Amino acid sequence: MLQPKRTKYRKTHRGRLKGKAVRGSTLAFGDFAIKATTRGFITSRQIEAARRAMVRFVKRGGKIWIRIFPDKPYTAKPLEVPMGGG
């Protein structure tokens, strides 16, 4: 799975999503692409799941380029854990 080698801080501010990304939305090279229809954060697990599905589809001889990188830490508390605690 993809993840940064090192980050300055363990957690970042959540921020907000203003809209869909315009940069990188056109097909630069290759014949097929997966494109986001809605805005949202994408995790390294989701990228890996999409990559595995594509590998199964293209079989041998196909090339896959992953042009996104999950560099924003995305954390969530486990179920049944009270709020707070930093």
HTML snippet that shows the backbone in 3Dmol.js (N, CA, C, O; Angstrom):
<script src="https://3Dmol.org/build/3Dmol-min.js"></script>
<div id="view" style="width:600px;height:400px;position:relative"></div>
<script>
const pdb = `
ATOM      1  N   MET A   1       0.830  -1.185   0.000  1.00  0.00           N
ATOM      2  CA  MET A   1       0.000   0.000   0.000  1.00  0.00           C
ATOM      3  C   MET A   1       0.874   1.249   0.000  1.00  0.00           C
ATOM      4  O   MET A   1       2.016   1.227   0.459  1.00  0.00           O
ATOM      5  N   LEU A   2       0.324   2.317  -0.515  1.00  0.00           N
ATOM      6  CA  LEU A   2       1.052   3.576  -0.599  1.00  0.00           C
ATOM      7  C   LEU A   2       0.977   4.320   0.726  1.00  0.00           C
ATOM      8  O   LEU A   2      -0.072   4.361   1.369  1.00  0.00           O
ATOM      9  N   GLN A   3       2.095   4.904   1.123  1.00  0.00           N
ATOM     10  CA  GLN A   3       2.110   5.804   2.269  1.00  0.00           C
ATOM     11  C   GLN A   3       3.399   6.609   2.238  1.00  0.00           C
ATOM     12  O   GLN A   3       4.415   6.134   1.731  1.00  0.00           O
ATOM     13  N   PRO A   4       3.369   7.840   2.783  1.00  0.00           N
ATOM     14  CA  PRO A   4       4.576   8.665   2.779  1.00  0.00           C
ATOM     15  C   PRO A   4       5.686   8.034   3.615  1.00  0.00           C
ATOM     16  O   PRO A   4       5.419   7.373   4.619  1.00  0.00           O
ATOM     17  N   LYS A   5       6.931   8.242   3.195  1.00  0.00           N
ATOM     18  CA  LYS A   5       8.062   7.695   3.944  1.00  0.00           C
ATOM     19  C   LYS A   5       8.165   8.335   5.328  1.00  0.00           C
ATOM     20  O   LYS A   5       8.378   7.646   6.326  1.00  0.00           O
ATOM     21  N   ARG A   6       8.014   9.643   5.377  1.00  0.00           N
ATOM     22  CA  ARG A   6       7.992  10.330   6.667  1.00  0.00           C
ATOM     23  C   ARG A   6       7.177  11.612   6.525  1.00  0.00           C
ATOM     24  O   ARG A   6       7.155  12.232   5.463  1.00  0.00           O
ATOM     25  N   THR A   7       6.510  11.997   7.605  1.00  0.00           N
ATOM     26  CA  THR A   7       5.746  13.236   7.622  1.00  0.00           C
ATOM     27  C   THR A   7       6.221  14.090   8.788  1.00  0.00           C
ATOM     28  O   THR A   7       6.783  13.579   9.757  1.00  0.00           O
ATOM     29  N   LYS A   8       5.991  15.385   8.686  1.00  0.00           N
ATOM     30  CA  LYS A   8       6.429  16.291   9.740  1.00  0.00           C
ATOM     31  C   LYS A   8       5.592  16.098  11.004  1.00  0.00           C
ATOM     32  O   LYS A   8       6.116  16.116  12.118  1.00  0.00           O
ATOM     33  N   TYR A   9       4.275  15.911  10.814  1.00  0.00           N
ATOM     34  CA  TYR A   9       3.371  15.689  11.939  1.00  0.00           C
ATOM     35  C   TYR A   9       2.560  14.419  11.699  1.00  0.00           C
ATOM     36  O   TYR A   9       2.306  14.032  10.559  1.00  0.00           O
ATOM     37  N   ARG A  10       2.156  13.776  12.805  1.00  0.00           N
ATOM     38  CA  ARG A  10       1.430  12.513  12.697  1.00  0.00           C
ATOM     39  C   ARG A  10       0.015  12.717  12.163  1.00  0.00           C
ATOM     40  O   ARG A  10      -0.465  11.930  11.348  1.00  0.00           O
ATOM     41  N   LYS A  11      -0.653  13.780  12.627  1.00  0.00           N
ATOM     42  CA  LYS A  11      -2.025  14.062  12.204  1.00  0.00           C
ATOM     43  C   LYS A  11      -2.091  15.468  11.627  1.00  0.00           C
ATOM     44  O   LYS A  11      -1.331  16.346  12.035  1.00  0.00           O
ATOM     45  N   THR A  12      -2.998  15.684  10.680  1.00  0.00           N
ATOM     46  CA  THR A  12      -3.176  17.007  10.084  1.00  0.00           C
ATOM     47  C   THR A  12      -4.593  17.488  10.351  1.00  0.00           C
ATOM     48  O   THR A  12      -5.462  16.708  10.740  1.00  0.00           O
ATOM     49  N   HIS A  13      -4.817  18.781  10.136  1.00  0.00           N
ATOM     50  CA  HIS A  13      -6.171  19.316  10.231  1.00  0.00           C
ATOM     51  C   HIS A  13      -7.027  18.693   9.140  1.00  0.00           C
ATOM     52  O   HIS A  13      -6.540  18.375   8.055  1.00  0.00           O
ATOM     53  N   ARG A  14      -8.301  18.524   9.440  1.00  0.00           N
ATOM     54  CA  ARG A  14      -9.210  17.844   8.508  1.00  0.00           C
ATOM     55  C   ARG A  14      -9.414  18.665   7.231  1.00  0.00           C
ATOM     56  O   ARG A  14      -9.419  18.109   6.133  1.00  0.00           O
ATOM     57  N   GLY A  15      -9.582  19.977   7.369  1.00  0.00           N
ATOM     58  CA  GLY A  15      -9.825  20.807   6.196  1.00  0.00           C
ATOM     59  C   GLY A  15     -11.221  20.574   5.652  1.00  0.00           C
ATOM     60  O   GLY A  15     -12.046  19.942   6.311  1.00  0.00           O
ATOM     61  N   ARG A  16     -11.495  21.078   4.457  1.00  0.00           N
ATOM     62  CA  ARG A  16     -12.796  20.833   3.846  1.00  0.00           C
ATOM     63  C   ARG A  16     -12.628  20.614   2.354  1.00  0.00           C
ATOM     64  O   ARG A  16     -11.651  21.053   1.749  1.00  0.00           O
ATOM     65  N   LEU A  17     -13.597  19.928   1.776  1.00  0.00           N
ATOM     66  CA  LEU A  17     -13.563  19.614   0.355  1.00  0.00           C
ATOM     67  C   LEU A  17     -14.426  20.626  -0.383  1.00  0.00           C
ATOM     68  O   LEU A  17     -15.632  20.698  -0.152  1.00  0.00           O
ATOM     69  N   LYS A  18     -13.819  21.405  -1.269  1.00  0.00           N
ATOM     70  CA  LYS A  18     -14.554  22.454  -1.965  1.00  0.00           C
ATOM     71  C   LYS A  18     -15.209  21.950  -3.243  1.00  0.00           C
ATOM     72  O   LYS A  18     -16.282  22.427  -3.612  1.00  0.00           O
ATOM     73  N   GLY A  19     -14.585  20.999  -3.921  1.00  0.00           N
ATOM     74  CA  GLY A  19     -15.145  20.497  -5.176  1.00  0.00           C
ATOM     75  C   GLY A  19     -14.241  19.450  -5.774  1.00  0.00           C
ATOM     76  O   GLY A  19     -13.252  19.042  -5.165  1.00  0.00           O
ATOM     77  N   LYS A  20     -14.585  19.015  -6.973  1.00  0.00           N
ATOM     78  CA  LYS A  20     -13.780  17.998  -7.640  1.00  0.00           C
ATOM     79  C   LYS A  20     -12.490  18.608  -8.179  1.00  0.00           C
ATOM     80  O   LYS A  20     -12.451  19.791  -8.517  1.00  0.00           O
ATOM     81  N   ALA A  21     -11.448  17.807  -8.258  1.00  0.00           N
ATOM     82  CA  ALA A  21     -10.167  18.279  -8.770  1.00  0.00           C
ATOM     83  C   ALA A  21     -10.246  18.429 -10.286  1.00  0.00           C
ATOM     84  O   ALA A  21     -10.768  17.552 -10.974  1.00  0.00           O
ATOM     85  N   VAL A  22      -9.735  19.529 -10.796  1.00  0.00           N
ATOM     86  CA  VAL A  22      -9.712  19.751 -12.240  1.00  0.00           C
ATOM     87  C   VAL A  22      -8.413  19.199 -12.818  1.00  0.00           C
ATOM     88  O   VAL A  22      -8.396  18.600 -13.893  1.00  0.00           O
ATOM     89  N   ARG A  23      -7.303  19.419 -12.061  1.00  0.00           N
ATOM     90  CA  ARG A  23      -6.012  18.937 -12.529  1.00  0.00           C
ATOM     91  C   ARG A  23      -5.978  17.413 -12.476  1.00  0.00           C
ATOM     92  O   ARG A  23      -6.376  16.816 -11.475  1.00  0.00           O
ATOM     93  N   GLY A  24      -5.514  16.794 -13.527  1.00  0.00           N
ATOM     94  CA  GLY A  24      -5.405  15.341 -13.563  1.00  0.00           C
ATOM     95  C   GLY A  24      -6.700  14.637 -13.909  1.00  0.00           C
ATOM     96  O   GLY A  24      -6.793  13.418 -13.770  1.00  0.00           O
ATOM     97  N   SER A  25      -7.716  15.388 -14.363  1.00  0.00           N
ATOM     98  CA  SER A  25      -8.997  14.757 -14.687  1.00  0.00           C
ATOM     99  C   SER A  25      -9.061  14.291 -16.143  1.00  0.00           C
ATOM    100  O   SER A  25      -9.983  13.569 -16.523  1.00  0.00           O
ATOM    101  N   THR A  26      -8.086  14.703 -16.958  1.00  0.00           N
ATOM    102  CA  THR A  26      -8.064  14.251 -18.351  1.00  0.00           C
ATOM    103  C   THR A  26      -7.076  13.096 -18.489  1.00  0.00           C
ATOM    104  O   THR A  26      -6.145  12.957 -17.695  1.00  0.00           O
ATOM    105  N   LEU A  27      -7.293  12.285 -19.495  1.00  0.00           N
ATOM    106  CA  LEU A  27      -6.451  11.116 -19.733  1.00  0.00           C
ATOM    107  C   LEU A  27      -5.159  11.563 -20.409  1.00  0.00           C
ATOM    108  O   LEU A  27      -5.186  12.017 -21.553  1.00  0.00           O
ATOM    109  N   ALA A  28      -4.034  11.441 -19.717  1.00  0.00           N
ATOM    110  CA  ALA A  28      -2.747  11.903 -20.241  1.00  0.00           C
ATOM    111  C   ALA A  28      -2.091  10.841 -21.119  1.00  0.00           C
ATOM    112  O   ALA A  28      -1.571  11.154 -22.190  1.00  0.00           O
ATOM    113  N   PHE A  29      -2.114   9.583 -20.669  1.00  0.00           N
ATOM    114  CA  PHE A  29      -1.534   8.493 -21.449  1.00  0.00           C
ATOM    115  C   PHE A  29      -2.269   7.218 -21.099  1.00  0.00           C
ATOM    116  O   PHE A  29      -2.876   7.122 -20.033  1.00  0.00           O
ATOM    117  N   GLY A  30      -2.221   6.241 -21.985  1.00  0.00           N
ATOM    118  CA  GLY A  30      -2.965   5.001 -21.789  1.00  0.00           C
ATOM    119  C   GLY A  30      -4.293   5.046 -22.523  1.00  0.00           C
ATOM    120  O   GLY A  30      -4.612   6.030 -23.189  1.00  0.00           O
ATOM    121  N   ASP A  31      -5.065   3.975 -22.398  1.00  0.00           N
ATOM    122  CA  ASP A  31      -6.330   3.863 -23.120  1.00  0.00           C
ATOM    123  C   ASP A  31      -7.554   3.964 -22.213  1.00  0.00           C
ATOM    124  O   ASP A  31      -8.608   4.420 -22.656  1.00  0.00           O
ATOM    125  N   PHE A  32      -7.435   3.545 -20.950  1.00  0.00           N
ATOM    126  CA  PHE A  32      -8.572   3.545 -20.039  1.00  0.00           C
ATOM    127  C   PHE A  32      -8.208   4.291 -18.768  1.00  0.00           C
ATOM    128  O   PHE A  32      -7.031   4.476 -18.457  1.00  0.00           O
ATOM    129  N   ALA A  33      -9.236   4.718 -18.032  1.00  0.00           N
ATOM    130  CA  ALA A  33      -8.989   5.438 -16.784  1.00  0.00           C
ATOM    131  C   ALA A  33     -10.161   5.247 -15.834  1.00  0.00           C
ATOM    132  O   ALA A  33     -11.276   4.936 -16.251  1.00  0.00           O
ATOM    133  N   ILE A  34      -9.887   5.438 -14.556  1.00  0.00           N
ATOM    134  CA  ILE A  34     -10.928   5.493 -13.533  1.00  0.00           C
ATOM    135  C   ILE A  34     -11.016   6.943 -13.098  1.00  0.00           C
ATOM    136  O   ILE A  34     -10.005   7.566 -12.774  1.00  0.00           O
ATOM    137  N   LYS A  35     -12.232   7.480 -13.092  1.00  0.00           N
ATOM    138  CA  LYS A  35     -12.423   8.889 -12.777  1.00  0.00           C
ATOM    139  C   LYS A  35     -13.418   9.028 -11.627  1.00  0.00           C
ATOM    140  O   LYS A  35     -14.419   8.314 -11.575  1.00  0.00           O
ATOM    141  N   ALA A  36     -13.140   9.948 -10.710  1.00  0.00           N
ATOM    142  CA  ALA A  36     -14.034  10.186  -9.580  1.00  0.00           C
ATOM    143  C   ALA A  36     -15.259  10.961 -10.048  1.00  0.00           C
ATOM    144  O   ALA A  36     -15.143  11.906 -10.828  1.00  0.00           O
ATOM    145  N   THR A  37     -16.434  10.557  -9.569  1.00  0.00           N
ATOM    146  CA  THR A  37     -17.671  11.265  -9.911  1.00  0.00           C
ATOM    147  C   THR A  37     -18.109  12.205  -8.793  1.00  0.00           C
ATOM    148  O   THR A  37     -18.871  13.141  -9.034  1.00  0.00           O
ATOM    149  N   THR A  38     -17.634  11.964  -7.574  1.00  0.00           N
ATOM    150  CA  THR A  38     -17.955  12.835  -6.447  1.00  0.00           C
ATOM    151  C   THR A  38     -16.678  13.170  -5.697  1.00  0.00           C
ATOM    152  O   THR A  38     -15.642  12.533  -5.887  1.00  0.00           O
ATOM    153  N   ARG A  39     -16.767  14.169  -4.850  1.00  0.00           N
ATOM    154  CA  ARG A  39     -15.592  14.538  -4.071  1.00  0.00           C
ATOM    155  C   ARG A  39     -15.497  13.665  -2.827  1.00  0.00           C
ATOM    156  O   ARG A  39     -16.486  13.083  -2.382  1.00  0.00           O
ATOM    157  N   GLY A  40     -14.292  13.582  -2.275  1.00  0.00           N
ATOM    158  CA  GLY A  40     -14.084  12.811  -1.058  1.00  0.00           C
ATOM    159  C   GLY A  40     -12.629  12.412  -0.924  1.00  0.00           C
ATOM    160  O   GLY A  40     -11.857  12.482  -1.880  1.00  0.00           O
ATOM    161  N   PHE A  41     -12.264  11.990   0.292  1.00  0.00           N
ATOM    162  CA  PHE A  41     -10.911  11.512   0.533  1.00  0.00           C
ATOM    163  C   PHE A  41     -10.792  10.086   0.033  1.00  0.00           C
ATOM    164  O   PHE A  41     -11.752   9.320   0.123  1.00  0.00           O
ATOM    165  N   ILE A  42      -9.650   9.719  -0.487  1.00  0.00           N
ATOM    166  CA  ILE A  42      -9.412   8.348  -0.926  1.00  0.00           C
ATOM    167  C   ILE A  42      -8.223   7.809  -0.141  1.00  0.00           C
ATOM    168  O   ILE A  42      -7.188   8.465  -0.026  1.00  0.00           O
ATOM    169  N   THR A  43      -8.388   6.614   0.392  1.00  0.00           N
ATOM    170  CA  THR A  43      -7.362   6.023   1.239  1.00  0.00           C
ATOM    171  C   THR A  43      -6.456   5.117   0.419  1.00  0.00           C
ATOM    172  O   THR A  43      -6.762   4.774  -0.723  1.00  0.00           O
ATOM    173  N   SER A  44      -5.337   4.737   1.021  1.00  0.00           N
ATOM    174  CA  SER A  44      -4.404   3.853   0.327  1.00  0.00           C
ATOM    175  C   SER A  44      -5.019   2.474   0.110  1.00  0.00           C
ATOM    176  O   SER A  44      -4.695   1.804  -0.871  1.00  0.00           O
ATOM    177  N   ARG A  45      -5.905   2.038   1.014  1.00  0.00           N
ATOM    178  CA  ARG A  45      -6.586   0.749   0.841  1.00  0.00           C
ATOM    179  C   ARG A  45      -7.501   0.772  -0.374  1.00  0.00           C
ATOM    180  O   ARG A  45      -7.586  -0.215  -1.105  1.00  0.00           O
ATOM    181  N   GLN A  46      -8.186   1.891  -0.596  1.00  0.00           N
ATOM    182  CA  GLN A  46      -9.070   2.016  -1.754  1.00  0.00           C
ATOM    183  C   GLN A  46      -8.266   2.019  -3.048  1.00  0.00           C
ATOM    184  O   GLN A  46      -8.673   1.406  -4.036  1.00  0.00           O
ATOM    185  N   ILE A  47      -7.120   2.711  -3.048  1.00  0.00           N
ATOM    186  CA  ILE A  47      -6.260   2.735  -4.231  1.00  0.00           C
ATOM    187  C   ILE A  47      -5.754   1.334  -4.534  1.00  0.00           C
ATOM    188  O   ILE A  47      -5.724   0.914  -5.691  1.00  0.00           O
ATOM    189  N   GLU A  48      -5.356   0.608  -3.488  1.00  0.00           N
ATOM    190  CA  GLU A  48      -4.841  -0.755  -3.667  1.00  0.00           C
ATOM    191  C   GLU A  48      -5.932  -1.695  -4.171  1.00  0.00           C
ATOM    192  O   GLU A  48      -5.659  -2.556  -5.007  1.00  0.00           O
ATOM    193  N   ALA A  49      -7.165  -1.547  -3.679  1.00  0.00           N
ATOM    194  CA  ALA A  49      -8.273  -2.383  -4.140  1.00  0.00           C
ATOM    195  C   ALA A  49      -8.568  -2.121  -5.617  1.00  0.00           C
ATOM    196  O   ALA A  49      -8.819  -3.058  -6.376  1.00  0.00           O
ATOM    197  N   ALA A  50      -8.538  -0.854  -6.026  1.00  0.00           N
ATOM    198  CA  ALA A  50      -8.768  -0.515  -7.433  1.00  0.00           C
ATOM    199  C   ALA A  50      -7.643  -1.063  -8.307  1.00  0.00           C
ATOM    200  O   ALA A  50      -7.888  -1.564  -9.404  1.00  0.00           O
ATOM    201  N   ARG A  51      -6.408  -0.966  -7.812  1.00  0.00           N
ATOM    202  CA  ARG A  51      -5.269  -1.482  -8.576  1.00  0.00           C
ATOM    203  C   ARG A  51      -5.378  -2.988  -8.779  1.00  0.00           C
ATOM    204  O   ARG A  51      -5.115  -3.485  -9.874  1.00  0.00           O
ATOM    205  N   ARG A  52      -5.765  -3.724  -7.727  1.00  0.00           N
ATOM    206  CA  ARG A  52      -5.910  -5.178  -7.845  1.00  0.00           C
ATOM    207  C   ARG A  52      -7.004  -5.555  -8.829  1.00  0.00           C
ATOM    208  O   ARG A  52      -6.849  -6.503  -9.599  1.00  0.00           O
ATOM    209  N   ALA A  53      -8.110  -4.818  -8.809  1.00  0.00           N
ATOM    210  CA  ALA A  53      -9.201  -5.090  -9.750  1.00  0.00           C
ATOM    211  C   ALA A  53      -8.745  -4.842 -11.185  1.00  0.00           C
ATOM    212  O   ALA A  53      -9.084  -5.608 -12.087  1.00  0.00           O
ATOM    213  N   MET A  54      -7.974  -3.768 -11.400  1.00  0.00           N
ATOM    214  CA  MET A  54      -7.479  -3.467 -12.747  1.00  0.00           C
ATOM    215  C   MET A  54      -6.474  -4.505 -13.212  1.00  0.00           C
ATOM    216  O   MET A  54      -6.488  -4.895 -14.380  1.00  0.00           O
ATOM    217  N   VAL A  55      -5.597  -4.963 -12.315  1.00  0.00           N
ATOM    218  CA  VAL A  55      -4.603  -5.982 -12.669  1.00  0.00           C
ATOM    219  C   VAL A  55      -5.302  -7.257 -13.115  1.00  0.00           C
ATOM    220  O   VAL A  55      -4.877  -7.899 -14.076  1.00  0.00           O
ATOM    221  N   ARG A  56      -6.379  -7.626 -12.416  1.00  0.00           N
ATOM    222  CA  ARG A  56      -7.137  -8.814 -12.788  1.00  0.00           C
ATOM    223  C   ARG A  56      -7.769  -8.650 -14.171  1.00  0.00           C
ATOM    224  O   ARG A  56      -7.896  -9.619 -14.921  1.00  0.00           O
ATOM    225  N   PHE A  57      -8.161  -7.428 -14.502  1.00  0.00           N
ATOM    226  CA  PHE A  57      -8.832  -7.169 -15.776  1.00  0.00           C
ATOM    227  C   PHE A  57      -7.848  -7.137 -16.944  1.00  0.00           C
ATOM    228  O   PHE A  57      -8.130  -7.717 -17.993  1.00  0.00           O
ATOM    229  N   VAL A  58      -6.696  -6.469 -16.789  1.00  0.00           N
ATOM    230  CA  VAL A  58      -5.769  -6.296 -17.912  1.00  0.00           C
ATOM    231  C   VAL A  58      -4.866  -7.508 -18.127  1.00  0.00           C
ATOM    232  O   VAL A  58      -4.285  -7.660 -19.201  1.00  0.00           O
ATOM    233  N   LYS A  59      -4.744  -8.360 -17.130  1.00  0.00           N
ATOM    234  CA  LYS A  59      -3.918  -9.570 -17.201  1.00  0.00           C
ATOM    235  C   LYS A  59      -2.468  -9.230 -17.552  1.00  0.00           C
ATOM    236  O   LYS A  59      -1.934  -8.242 -17.048  1.00  0.00           O
ATOM    237  N   ARG A  60      -1.823 -10.025 -18.403  1.00  0.00           N
ATOM    238  CA  ARG A  60      -0.414  -9.778 -18.730  1.00  0.00           C
ATOM    239  C   ARG A  60      -0.294  -8.761 -19.860  1.00  0.00           C
ATOM    240  O   ARG A  60      -1.179  -8.643 -20.707  1.00  0.00           O
ATOM    241  N   GLY A  61       0.794  -8.045 -19.854  1.00  0.00           N
ATOM    242  CA  GLY A  61       1.047  -7.102 -20.939  1.00  0.00           C
ATOM    243  C   GLY A  61       0.419  -5.743 -20.735  1.00  0.00           C
ATOM    244  O   GLY A  61       0.741  -4.810 -21.470  1.00  0.00           O
ATOM    245  N   GLY A  62      -0.464  -5.597 -19.766  1.00  0.00           N
ATOM    246  CA  GLY A  62      -1.101  -4.310 -19.516  1.00  0.00           C
ATOM    247  C   GLY A  62      -0.275  -3.476 -18.554  1.00  0.00           C
ATOM    248  O   GLY A  62       0.396  -4.012 -17.672  1.00  0.00           O
ATOM    249  N   LYS A  63      -0.325  -2.163 -18.726  1.00  0.00           N
ATOM    250  CA  LYS A  63       0.400  -1.256 -17.839  1.00  0.00           C
ATOM    251  C   LYS A  63      -0.602  -0.407 -17.080  1.00  0.00           C
ATOM    252  O   LYS A  63      -1.614   0.024 -17.632  1.00  0.00           O
ATOM    253  N   ILE A  64      -0.312  -0.173 -15.811  1.00  0.00           N
ATOM    254  CA  ILE A  64      -1.189   0.637 -14.972  1.00  0.00           C
ATOM    255  C   ILE A  64      -0.360   1.759 -14.362  1.00  0.00           C
ATOM    256  O   ILE A  64       0.710   1.520 -13.801  1.00  0.00           O
ATOM    257  N   TRP A  65      -0.863   2.983 -14.477  1.00  0.00           N
ATOM    258  CA  TRP A  65      -0.219   4.144 -13.862  1.00  0.00           C
ATOM    259  C   TRP A  65      -1.145   4.665 -12.773  1.00  0.00           C
ATOM    260  O   TRP A  65      -2.315   4.948 -13.030  1.00  0.00           O
ATOM    261  N   ILE A  66      -0.624   4.792 -11.557  1.00  0.00           N
ATOM    262  CA  ILE A  66      -1.392   5.368 -10.457  1.00  0.00           C
ATOM    263  C   ILE A  66      -0.873   6.784 -10.255  1.00  0.00           C
ATOM    264  O   ILE A  66       0.275   6.986  -9.858  1.00  0.00           O
ATOM    265  N   ARG A  67      -1.732   7.763 -10.531  1.00  0.00           N
ATOM    266  CA  ARG A  67      -1.298   9.156 -10.524  1.00  0.00           C
ATOM    267  C   ARG A  67      -1.772   9.930  -9.297  1.00  0.00           C
ATOM    268  O   ARG A  67      -1.697  11.158  -9.270  1.00  0.00           O
ATOM    269  N   ILE A  68      -2.255   9.220  -8.287  1.00  0.00           N
ATOM    270  CA  ILE A  68      -2.650   9.870  -7.037  1.00  0.00           C
ATOM    271  C   ILE A  68      -1.846   9.256  -5.899  1.00  0.00           C
ATOM    272  O   ILE A  68      -1.385   8.119  -5.989  1.00  0.00           O
ATOM    273  N   PHE A  69      -1.686  10.023  -4.833  1.00  0.00           N
ATOM    274  CA  PHE A  69      -0.911   9.537  -3.694  1.00  0.00           C
ATOM    275  C   PHE A  69      -1.617   9.952  -2.404  1.00  0.00           C
ATOM    276  O   PHE A  69      -1.954  11.125  -2.242  1.00  0.00           O
ATOM    277  N   PRO A  70      -1.848   9.015  -1.488  1.00  0.00           N
ATOM    278  CA  PRO A  70      -2.554   9.349  -0.239  1.00  0.00           C
ATOM    279  C   PRO A  70      -1.614   9.975   0.793  1.00  0.00           C
ATOM    280  O   PRO A  70      -1.144   9.287   1.700  1.00  0.00           O
ATOM    281  N   ASP A  71      -1.340  11.269   0.660  1.00  0.00           N
ATOM    282  CA  ASP A  71      -0.390  11.919   1.560  1.00  0.00           C
ATOM    283  C   ASP A  71      -1.074  12.622   2.733  1.00  0.00           C
ATOM    284  O   ASP A  71      -0.391  13.203   3.577  1.00  0.00           O
ATOM    285  N   LYS A  72      -2.401  12.584   2.805  1.00  0.00           N
ATOM    286  CA  LYS A  72      -3.119  13.201   3.923  1.00  0.00           C
ATOM    287  C   LYS A  72      -3.484  12.126   4.937  1.00  0.00           C
ATOM    288  O   LYS A  72      -4.210  11.193   4.595  1.00  0.00           O
ATOM    289  N   PRO A  73      -3.000  12.228   6.185  1.00  0.00           N
ATOM    290  CA  PRO A  73      -3.363  11.226   7.191  1.00  0.00           C
ATOM    291  C   PRO A  73      -4.870  11.255   7.441  1.00  0.00           C
ATOM    292  O   PRO A  73      -5.442  12.311   7.711  1.00  0.00           O
ATOM    293  N   TYR A  74      -5.497  10.105   7.351  1.00  0.00           N
ATOM    294  CA  TYR A  74      -6.945   9.990   7.505  1.00  0.00           C
ATOM    295  C   TYR A  74      -7.193   9.055   8.671  1.00  0.00           C
ATOM    296  O   TYR A  74      -7.050   7.840   8.532  1.00  0.00           O
ATOM    297  N   THR A  75      -7.569   9.610   9.835  1.00  0.00           N
ATOM    298  CA  THR A  75      -7.722   8.797  11.036  1.00  0.00           C
ATOM    299  C   THR A  75      -9.184   8.750  11.452  1.00  0.00           C
ATOM    300  O   THR A  75      -9.958   9.658  11.147  1.00  0.00           O
ATOM    301  N   ALA A  76      -9.552   7.694  12.144  1.00  0.00           N
ATOM    302  CA  ALA A  76     -10.907   7.553  12.678  1.00  0.00           C
ATOM    303  C   ALA A  76     -10.826   6.766  13.974  1.00  0.00           C
ATOM    304  O   ALA A  76     -10.002   5.863  14.116  1.00  0.00           O
ATOM    305  N   LYS A  77     -11.686   7.117  14.914  1.00  0.00           N
ATOM    306  CA  LYS A  77     -11.720   6.385  16.182  1.00  0.00           C
ATOM    307  C   LYS A  77     -12.444   5.057  15.987  1.00  0.00           C
ATOM    308  O   LYS A  77     -13.349   4.975  15.157  1.00  0.00           O
ATOM    309  N   PRO A  78     -12.070   4.017  16.729  1.00  0.00           N
ATOM    310  CA  PRO A  78     -12.795   2.747  16.639  1.00  0.00           C
ATOM    311  C   PRO A  78     -14.229   2.893  17.154  1.00  0.00           C
ATOM    312  O   PRO A  78     -14.558   3.885  17.805  1.00  0.00           O
ATOM    313  N   LEU A  79     -15.069   1.920  16.867  1.00  0.00           N
ATOM    314  CA  LEU A  79     -16.449   1.938  17.331  1.00  0.00           C
ATOM    315  C   LEU A  79     -16.496   1.850  18.858  1.00  0.00           C
ATOM    316  O   LEU A  79     -15.618   1.258  19.485  1.00  0.00           O
ATOM    317  N   GLU A  80     -17.535   2.449  19.444  1.00  0.00           N
ATOM    318  CA  GLU A  80     -17.799   2.410  20.884  1.00  0.00           C
ATOM    319  C   GLU A  80     -16.683   3.028  21.724  1.00  0.00           C
ATOM    320  O   GLU A  80     -16.447   2.606  22.856  1.00  0.00           O
ATOM    321  N   VAL A  81     -16.001   4.022  21.170  1.00  0.00           N
ATOM    322  CA  VAL A  81     -14.989   4.764  21.924  1.00  0.00           C
ATOM    323  C   VAL A  81     -15.563   6.154  22.174  1.00  0.00           C
ATOM    324  O   VAL A  81     -16.049   6.784  21.235  1.00  0.00           O
ATOM    325  N   PRO A  82     -15.523   6.662  23.434  1.00  0.00           N
ATOM    326  CA  PRO A  82     -16.100   7.976  23.702  1.00  0.00           C
ATOM    327  C   PRO A  82     -15.350   9.099  22.978  1.00  0.00           C
ATOM    328  O   PRO A  82     -14.179   8.963  22.625  1.00  0.00           O
ATOM    329  N   MET A  83     -16.049  10.191  22.772  1.00  0.00           N
ATOM    330  CA  MET A  83     -15.462  11.341  22.092  1.00  0.00           C
ATOM    331  C   MET A  83     -14.378  11.968  22.967  1.00  0.00           C
ATOM    332  O   MET A  83     -14.362  11.778  24.183  1.00  0.00           O
ATOM    333  N   GLY A  84     -13.466  12.723  22.330  1.00  0.00           N
ATOM    334  CA  GLY A  84     -12.398  13.401  23.057  1.00  0.00           C
ATOM    335  C   GLY A  84     -11.150  12.546  23.132  1.00  0.00           C
ATOM    336  O   GLY A  84     -11.050  11.518  22.462  1.00  0.00           O
ATOM    337  N   GLY A  85     -10.219  12.962  23.930  1.00  0.00           N
ATOM    338  CA  GLY A  85      -8.980  12.211  24.102  1.00  0.00           C
ATOM    339  C   GLY A  85      -7.900  12.599  23.113  1.00  0.00           C
ATOM    340  O   GLY A  85      -6.893  11.902  22.991  1.00  0.00           O
ATOM    341  N   GLY A  86      -8.098  13.711  22.400  1.00  0.00           N
ATOM    342  CA  GLY A  86      -7.051  14.183  21.494  1.00  0.00           C
ATOM    343  C   GLY A  86      -7.024  13.496  20.167  1.00  0.00           C
ATOM    344  O   GLY A  86      -6.184  13.812  19.325  1.00  0.00           O
TER     345      GLY A  86
END
`;
const viewer = $3Dmol.createViewer("view");
viewer.addModel(pdb, "pdb");
viewer.setStyle({}, {cartoon: {color: "spectrum"}});
viewer.zoomTo();
viewer.render();
</script>
